[in-house]
């Protein structure tokens, strides 16, 4: 069929490794395209609309905006840079015709850069390379450009894809160069390059409607919104459409609302055509990957396919003695409903029921993705218990295979020995080592995914907080053998009560405490980390006996060390197989699966 193009639109995705400046660049593009008034107050990283995104400084959900330049509307999609949210990247690339690859001028391409670029090249999307943060002291633009070329070649880019344009930016200041040593100017060269490189959307004239649902949202006034791109045909408000479900069913509904994007605002429109990215109201049952089509001639588009999950965790109802005190949603039915709602918007999550009606198996791309889900549920008022993350294996020709990762370590050169030793213990093998001569070194390893569980905190301790870890899923290999987990045991409370300063002072030589005086504890709760490899039941509620004897003058005052306060990610890393993390809106508590000490000791190993 003869295709035509629509020259008044460009659809572009910005892809990069986490923290290379995607969202900051979008901010600058919005400002310089005139989306905001000169006197308008706008927060930094305006596209990061979720509280967690602002707190962590990462993009979790893909979002789209639109700017106008020389009469052409440029739809821009900001994508997550972390591989754990790869499902967001994969569905986003279905909406666009080109990509803008952002690379840090000092760090160069990192594992997630490889991941997102591979997806873009597989989709035959023409790339524009932008080397960002050129104002940094450690910036090496030419070296980084050479690394980018090597990466393209490594990913089997075509000759045409290798002819990519290159721009040099300082996104924070909104400046751009066409040459590394050229003069700074506003982002005009970038806008011009987008119009030149990104092809206009193509469509078949007279073809029936085809809209691929790539995202879901919710509006308090109109209900569920389906967000996607129109590939063919016209869509009007009030029009009857057929939803082509993934299971082959056909559902007819009416479009009650149609919305486009102007800057960051969603605006109501009457009609949209090929290439438009729109939000549609009126269909309450649609899912990501389904197609809106013409009722008289429904033609579904190929569904969105994403990589399979590699990590799983068990979510269960909170069964501790302190359950129900701090959360609003504590029942299994509430947890199940919330997880089912997550499935509607997150294409890379899988949820399975288990033998227990109170426990659900949740699978995702990585620890971070599952930790984000837990944190969002906690903030919504949920209480639950979660188990240690486990890798998902598969059978290949009768042999058990496990997921593997490419691990890139950046650390000062004095820590090469300890990093290599610790990763070697976790079945990692070194692939590459690059010494930049700046005092820091980059090490590349290949290791099992389960070798990374619980490693980040240990690594930061070993490198005194100066090391950086980045990893990326890299296929399956036969089972690599046993991997040691936490080398230390736990200090476990043997009775309920409140922690006392007297007891904590006497327990400090045993290890690191997680409790402060006055904190409530229960039997089976983990109150500290033992310095040895075994678990010890301790009485953290013990009080000093009062006597009528005067205190000895030579008795030393006990100085209490502040307790270790763990983040959610650190608590998940700490867990062993026989332990759970109790998550509530107000606290994280580590506990044993079996609370009574006698039952734990008598249990057959």
C-alpha positions in Angstrom: 0.0 0.0 0.0 1.1 3.5 -0.8 2.1 5.4 2.3 1.9 9.1 2.9 3.5 11.2 5.6 2.3 13.9 7.9 4.9 16.7 7.9 3.4 18.7 10.8 4.4 16.2 13.5 7.6 14.6 14.9 7.5 11.9 17.5 10.7 11.6 19.6 11.8 9.6 22.7 14.7 10.6 24.8 16.7 7.6 26.0 19.7 7.4 28.3 21.3 5.8 31.3 19.9 6.9 34.6 21.1 10.4 35.8 22.6 11.4 32.4 20.2 14.4 32.2 17.1 13.4 30.2 14.5 15.1 32.3 16.8 18.2 32.7 17.1 18.5 28.9 13.3 18.2 28.5 13.0 21.1 31.0 15.3 23.2 28.8 13.4 22.3 25.6 10.1 23.3 27.2 11.5 26.6 28.3 13.0 27.5 25.0 10.0 26.5 23.0 7.9 29.0 24.9 5.7 26.6 26.8 6.2 28.5 30.0 5.7 32.3 30.6 8.8 34.2 31.5 7.4 35.0 35.0 6.0 31.5 35.6 7.3 29.4 38.5 8.3 25.9 37.4 10.0 23.3 39.6 13.1 21.6 38.3 12.6 18.2 36.5 9.1 19.2 35.8 8.4 15.9 34.0 9.0 13.9 37.3 5.5 14.1 38.6 5.7 11.3 41.1 7.0 12.0 44.6 9.4 9.0 44.5 10.9 10.3 41.2 11.8 13.6 42.8 13.2 11.9 45.9 15.3 9.4 44.1 16.2 11.6 41.2 15.1 9.0 38.6 12.3 8.6 36.1 10.0 5.7 36.9 7.1 6.2 34.5 7.4 7.3 30.9 5.6 10.6 30.2 5.0 12.6 27.1 4.9 16.3 26.4 4.6 18.4 23.3 6.3 21.6 22.0 5.8 23.6 18.9 8.8 24.7 16.7 8.4 26.4 13.3 4.8 25.3 13.1 5.7 21.7 13.7 4.5 19.9 16.8 7.3 17.8 18.4 5.9 15.1 20.8 8.6 14.3 23.3 8.5 11.2 25.5 10.8 11.1 28.6 11.7 7.5 29.4 13.2 5.8 32.5 16.9 5.2 32.4 17.1 2.3 34.8 16.9 -1.2 33.3 14.5 -2.3 36.0 11.9 -0.1 34.3 12.7 -1.5 30.8 9.0 -2.3 30.2 8.4 1.5 30.2 11.1 2.0 27.6 9.9 -0.8 25.3 6.3 0.4 25.1 7.4 4.0 24.7 9.4 3.2 21.6 6.2 2.0 19.9 5.0 5.6 20.0 7.9 7.3 18.3 9.7 7.6 15.0 13.2 8.6 16.3 15.3 8.7 19.5 17.6 11.2 21.1 20.4 9.3 22.8 21.8 11.2 25.8 25.3 10.3 27.0 27.2 11.9 30.0 30.4 13.5 28.8 32.4 12.2 31.8 30.9 8.8 32.3 30.3 7.7 28.7 27.9 4.9 27.7 26.9 2.7 30.7 24.9 -0.6 30.9 21.5 1.0 30.6 22.7 3.1 27.6 23.4 -0.2 25.9 19.9 -1.6 26.9 17.9 1.4 25.6 20.0 1.8 22.5 19.7 -1.8 21.6 15.9 -1.6 21.8 15.9 1.6 19.6 18.1 0.0 16.9 16.0 -3.1 16.8 13.0 -0.9 16.2 14.9 0.8 13.3 14.5 4.2 14.9 17.0 6.9 13.6 19.2 8.2 16.5 20.5 11.7 17.4 23.4 11.5 19.8 23.7 14.3 22.4 26.7 14.4 24.6 25.6 16.1 27.8 27.3 17.8 30.8 30.2 19.1 28.7 30.9 21.7 31.4 32.2 19.0 33.8 35.8 19.0 34.7 36.2 15.3 33.8 34.4 15.7 30.5 36.1 13.9 27.6 33.9 14.5 24.6 36.1 12.8 22.0 36.7 9.7 24.1 33.0 9.4 24.9 32.1 9.8 21.2 34.6 7.0 20.3 32.9 4.8 23.0 29.5 5.6 21.5 30.7 4.5 18.0 32.1 1.3 19.5 28.7 0.7 21.2 26.8 1.2 18.0 29.2 -1.3 16.2 28.9 -3.7 19.1 25.1 -3.6 18.7 25.3 -4.4 15.0 24.1 -1.0 13.9 23.5 -0.6 10.1 25.7 1.7 8.0 22.7 4.2 7.9 22.4 4.1 11.7 26.1 4.8 12.1 25.7 8.1 10.3 24.1 9.7 13.3 24.3 13.4 14.0 26.2 14.5 17.2 25.5 17.6 19.4 27.2 18.7 22.6 25.0 20.1 25.4 24.9 21.6 28.8 21.2 20.8 29.6 21.2 22.5 33.0 22.0 25.8 31.3 20.1 25.1 28.1 23.1 25.5 25.9 24.1 23.5 22.8 27.1 23.2 20.4 27.4 21.6 17.0 31.2 21.0 17.6 33.1 20.1 20.8 35.0 23.4 20.7 32.3 25.5 19.1 30.5 28.5 20.6 27.6 27.9 23.0 24.2 28.8 21.8 20.5 28.0 22.7 19.0 24.7 21.7 18.0 25.9 18.2 20.5 23.5 16.5 19.0 20.6 18.5 15.4 21.5 17.4 16.6 21.8 13.7 18.4 18.4 13.9 15.2 16.8 15.3 13.2 18.1 12.2 16.0 16.9 9.9 16.6 13.4 11.4 13.3 12.2 12.8 11.0 11.2 10.0 7.4 12.4 10.0 4.8 9.7 10.8 3.8 7.6 7.9 0.3 6.2 7.3 -1.9 4.6 4.7 -4.6 6.9 3.3 -8.1 5.5 3.8 -7.0 2.8 6.2 -9.4 2.1 9.1 -8.5 3.4 12.5 -5.6 1.8 14.4 -4.5 3.2 17.8 -2.0 1.2 20.0 -2.6 1.6 23.7 0.8 2.2 25.3 -0.1 3.7 28.7 -2.9 4.1 31.1 -3.8 7.0 33.3 -6.7 8.1 35.5 -8.7 11.3 35.7 -11.0 12.1 38.6 -13.6 13.6 36.2 -13.6 11.3 33.2 -12.2 8.0 34.7 -9.6 5.8 33.0 -7.6 7.3 30.1 -6.0 5.3 27.4 -2.9 6.9 26.0 -1.4 5.8 22.7 -0.5 6.7 19.1 -2.8 6.7 16.1 -1.1 4.8 13.3 -3.9 5.0 10.8 -7.3 6.5 10.4 -9.1 9.3 12.2 -10.4 9.4 15.8 -13.2 11.8 16.8 -15.0 12.5 20.1 -18.3 10.6 20.3 -17.1 8.0 17.7 -17.8 4.3 18.2 -14.7 2.1 18.3 -13.8 -1.5 18.8 -11.2 -2.6 21.3 -9.2 -5.6 20.1 -8.3 -7.4 23.3 -5.1 -9.4 23.7 -7.2 -12.6 24.2 -8.8 -12.1 20.8 -12.1 -10.6 22.1 -13.8 -7.6 20.5 -15.4 -5.0 22.7 -17.4 -2.0 21.2 -17.4 1.3 23.1 -17.9 5.0 22.5 -15.2 7.7 22.9 -16.5 10.1 25.5 -13.4 12.3 25.6 -10.4 12.9 23.4 -7.3 14.8 24.6 -4.1 16.1 23.1 -1.0 17.6 24.8 0.2 21.2 24.8 3.3 21.5 26.9 2.5 19.8 30.1 -1.3 20.4 29.9 -3.8 17.9 28.6 -6.3 19.7 26.3 -9.6 18.5 25.0 -9.7 18.1 21.2 -12.5 17.1 18.7 -10.4 15.1 16.3 -7.0 13.5 15.8 -5.2 11.7 12.9 -2.2 9.6 12.1 0.9 10.3 14.2 -1.0 12.0 17.0 -0.4 10.9 20.6 -3.7 11.2 22.4 -5.6 10.2 25.5 -9.0 8.6 25.1 -11.8 8.3 27.7 -14.8 6.0 27.6 -13.2 2.6 27.8 -12.9 1.2 31.3 -11.5 -2.2 30.6 -8.6 -1.7 28.2 -5.1 -2.9 28.8 -1.7 -1.9 27.5 -0.8 -3.4 24.2 -4.4 -3.6 22.9 -5.7 -1.8 19.8 -8.6 0.6 19.2 -9.9 0.0 15.8 -12.9 0.6 13.4 -16.0 -1.4 14.4 -16.7 -2.3 10.7 -13.2 -3.4 10.0 -11.2 -4.1 13.1 -7.5 -4.7 12.5 -5.4 -5.2 15.6 -1.7 -4.1 15.7 1.0 -6.4 16.9 0.9 -6.4 20.7 3.8 -4.9 22.8 6.3 -7.6 23.8 8.6 -7.0 26.8 11.5 -9.0 28.3 10.5 -11.6 30.9 11.0 -10.8 34.6 14.1 -12.2 36.4 13.4 -11.5 40.1 10.5 -12.6 42.2 9.3 -11.8 45.8 6.5 -13.1 48.0 4.0 -10.5 49.1 1.9 -11.6 52.1 -0.5 -10.3 54.7 1.3 -8.8 57.7 1.0 -11.4 60.5 3.2 -9.9 63.1 1.9 -9.0 66.7 1.9 -5.4 65.6 -0.2 -5.8 62.5 -3.1 -3.5 61.8 -1.8 -0.6 64.0 -0.3 1.6 61.3 -1.9 0.8 58.0 -5.4 1.3 56.5 -5.3 -1.7 54.1 -4.2 -4.9 55.8 -6.3 -7.7 54.3 -5.3 -10.1 51.6 -8.2 -8.9 49.4 -7.0 -5.3 49.5 -3.4 -6.4 48.7 -4.7 -8.5 45.8 -6.8 -5.7 44.4 -3.8 -3.3 44.5 -1.5 -5.7 42.8 -4.1 -6.3 40.1 -4.3 -2.6 39.6 -0.5 -2.5 39.1 -0.9 -5.0 36.3 -3.0 -2.6 34.3 -0.3 0.0 34.0 3.0 -2.0 34.4 3.6 -4.4 31.5 6.8 -5.9 33.0 5.2 -7.1 36.3 3.8 -10.6 36.7 1.6 -11.6 39.6 0.8 -15.2 40.6 -1.3 -16.7 43.3 0.3 -19.3 45.6 -0.9 -22.2 47.7 -1.6 -19.7 50.5 -4.6 -17.3 49.9 -2.7 -14.6 51.9 0.5 -14.8 49.8 1.2 -13.6 46.2 4.3 -14.1 44.0 5.3 -10.8 42.3 7.9 -10.9 39.6 9.7 -8.0 38.0 12.9 -6.9 36.2 15.0 -6.2 39.3 15.1 -5.4 43.0 14.6 -1.7 42.4 11.4 -2.1 40.4 9.9 -4.3 43.2 11.2 -1.9 45.9 9.5 1.0 44.1 6.2 -1.0 44.0 6.5 -1.7 47.8 7.2 1.9 48.6 4.3 3.1 46.5 1.9 0.7 48.3 3.3 1.7 51.7 2.6 5.3 51.0 -0.9 4.4 50.0 -1.6 3.0 53.4 -0.8 -0.7 52.9 0.6 -3.1 55.4 2.3 -6.3 54.3 5.2 -8.7 54.7 7.7 -9.4 51.9 10.3 -12.1 51.6 13.9 -12.3 50.2 14.1 -11.6 46.4 14.7 -14.8 44.5 15.9 -15.3 40.9 13.6 -16.9 38.3 15.2 -19.9 36.6 14.2 -21.8 33.5 14.7 -25.3 32.2 16.7 -25.5 28.9 17.2 -29.0 27.5 16.7 -30.5 30.9 19.2 -28.3 32.6 18.5 -25.4 35.0 19.5 -22.0 33.7 19.6 -18.8 35.6 19.6 -15.1 34.6 23.0 -13.4 34.2 24.0 -9.8 34.5 26.7 -7.5 33.1 28.0 -5.5 36.1 30.0 -2.3 35.6 31.9 -1.1 38.6 33.4 2.4 38.9 35.7 2.9 41.9 39.0 4.4 43.0 41.9 2.2 42.0 42.9 1.3 45.6 39.6 -0.8 45.8 40.3 -2.9 42.7 41.4 -5.8 44.9 38.5 -5.9 47.3 35.9 -5.4 44.5 37.4 -8.2 42.4 37.6 -10.5 45.4 34.0 -9.9 46.6 32.5 -10.2 43.1 34.6 -13.4 42.4 33.0 -14.9 45.6 29.6 -14.3 43.9 30.6 -16.2 40.8 31.5 -13.1 38.8 34.2 -13.2 36.1 36.0 -10.1 34.9 35.5 -9.2 31.2 37.2 -5.9 30.9 39.2 -3.4 33.0 39.8 0.3 31.9 42.1 2.6 33.9 41.5 6.2 32.8 44.6 7.4 34.7 42.4 9.7 36.8 42.7 7.6 40.0 39.4 5.8 39.1 39.0 2.5 37.3 36.1 0.8 35.4 35.7 -2.9 35.8 33.2 -5.0 33.8 32.0 -8.4 35.1 29.5 -11.1 34.1 27.8 -12.8 37.0 24.5 -14.4 38.0 21.6 -12.1 38.9 21.4 -13.7 42.4 25.0 -12.6 43.0 23.8 -9.0 43.1 21.1 -9.6 45.8 22.4 -8.0 49.0 25.7 -6.9 47.4 25.2 -3.1 46.9 25.4 -2.2 50.6 28.4 -4.4 51.2 30.1 -2.9 48.1 29.5 0.7 49.3 30.9 -0.3 52.7 34.0 -1.8 51.1 34.6 1.2 48.9 33.8 3.7 51.7 30.9 5.0 49.7 33.0 6.0 46.6 32.1 3.0 44.3 29.3 3.0 41.7 27.4 -0.1 40.5 25.5 -0.5 37.3 24.1 -3.7 35.9 22.1 -5.0 33.0 20.4 -8.3 32.3 22.4 -10.4 29.8 20.7 -13.7 29.0 20.7 -17.1 30.7 23.4 -19.6 31.5 23.5 -22.9 33.4 23.3 -22.7 37.2 26.6 -21.3 38.5 26.7 -23.1 41.9 26.1 -21.9 45.4 26.8 -18.2 46.3 27.4 -17.1 49.9 24.8 -14.5 51.1 25.0 -12.5 54.3 28.0 -13.6 56.3 26.6 -12.4 59.6 23.7 -13.6 61.7 20.9 -11.7 63.4 20.2 -10.6 67.0 16.6 -11.7 67.6 14.3 -10.5 70.4 13.2 -13.4 72.7 10.2 -11.5 74.2 7.9 -8.6 73.7 8.4 -5.2 75.3 10.3 -2.0 74.8 14.0 -1.8 74.2 16.0 -0.3 77.1 19.2 1.7 77.2 20.6 -0.8 79.7 20.0 -3.8 77.5 21.2 -2.0 74.3 24.5 -1.0 76.1 25.2 -4.6 77.0 24.3 -5.9 73.5 26.5 -3.4 71.6 29.6 -5.6 71.7 27.7 -8.4 70.0 27.0 -6.4 66.8 25.1 -3.5 65.3 21.7 -2.7 66.8 18.6 -1.5 64.8 16.7 -0.3 67.9 16.8 2.8 70.0 15.7 2.9 73.7 11.9 3.0 73.9 11.2 1.2 70.6 8.6 -1.6 70.8 9.7 -5.1 69.9 8.1 -8.5 69.8 9.4 -12.1 70.0 11.1 -13.1 66.7 11.8 -9.5 65.6 15.3 -8.9 64.4 16.8 -6.1 66.5 20.4 -6.1 65.3 23.1 -7.8 63.2 25.3 -10.3 64.9 29.0 -9.9 64.3 29.3 -13.7 63.9 27.5 -15.9 61.4 24.9 -17.4 63.8 21.6 -16.0 65.1 21.3 -15.2 68.8 18.1 -14.8 70.8 18.6 -11.7 73.1 16.6 -9.9 75.7 16.7 -6.2 74.5 14.0 -5.3 77.1 16.1 -6.1 80.2 16.1 -3.4 82.8 18.7 -2.6 85.5 17.8 -4.1 88.8 17.3 -1.5 91.5 19.1 -2.0 94.8 19.6 0.0 97.9 23.4 -0.1 97.4 25.0 3.1 96.3 26.4 2.9 92.7 30.2 2.4 92.5 32.0 5.6 91.6 34.3 3.8 89.2 31.4 2.4 87.1 31.8 3.7 83.5 29.0 5.4 81.8 27.8 3.3 78.8 27.8 5.3 75.6 25.0 4.2 73.2 25.9 4.0 69.5 23.0 5.4 67.3 21.0 2.5 65.8 21.4 1.6 62.1 18.4 2.9 60.2 17.9 1.0 57.0 16.2 2.1 53.8 13.8 -0.2 52.1 16.4 -1.4 49.6 18.9 -2.0 52.4 16.4 -4.0 54.4 15.5 -6.2 51.3 19.3 -6.8 50.8 19.6 -7.9 54.4 17.0 -10.6 54.3 17.7 -14.4 54.5 15.4 -17.1 53.3 14.0 -17.6 56.8 13.3 -13.9 57.3 10.6 -11.4 56.3 10.4 -7.6 56.1 7.3 -6.1 57.7 6.3 -3.0 55.7 3.9 -0.4 57.1 3.2 3.3 56.3 5.4 4.2 59.3 8.1 1.6 59.6 10.2 -1.2 58.3 10.7 -4.1 60.7 12.8 -7.2 60.1 11.5 -10.5 61.6 11.9 -14.2 61.4 9.3 -16.2 59.5 8.7 -18.3 62.6 8.4 -16.0 65.6 8.6 -18.3 68.7 12.2 -19.2 69.4 11.4 -22.8 70.5 9.7 -23.5 67.2 12.6 -22.1 65.2 15.1 -24.2 67.1 13.1 -27.4 66.9 12.4 -27.0 63.2 14.3 -29.6 61.0 16.9 -28.0 58.8 
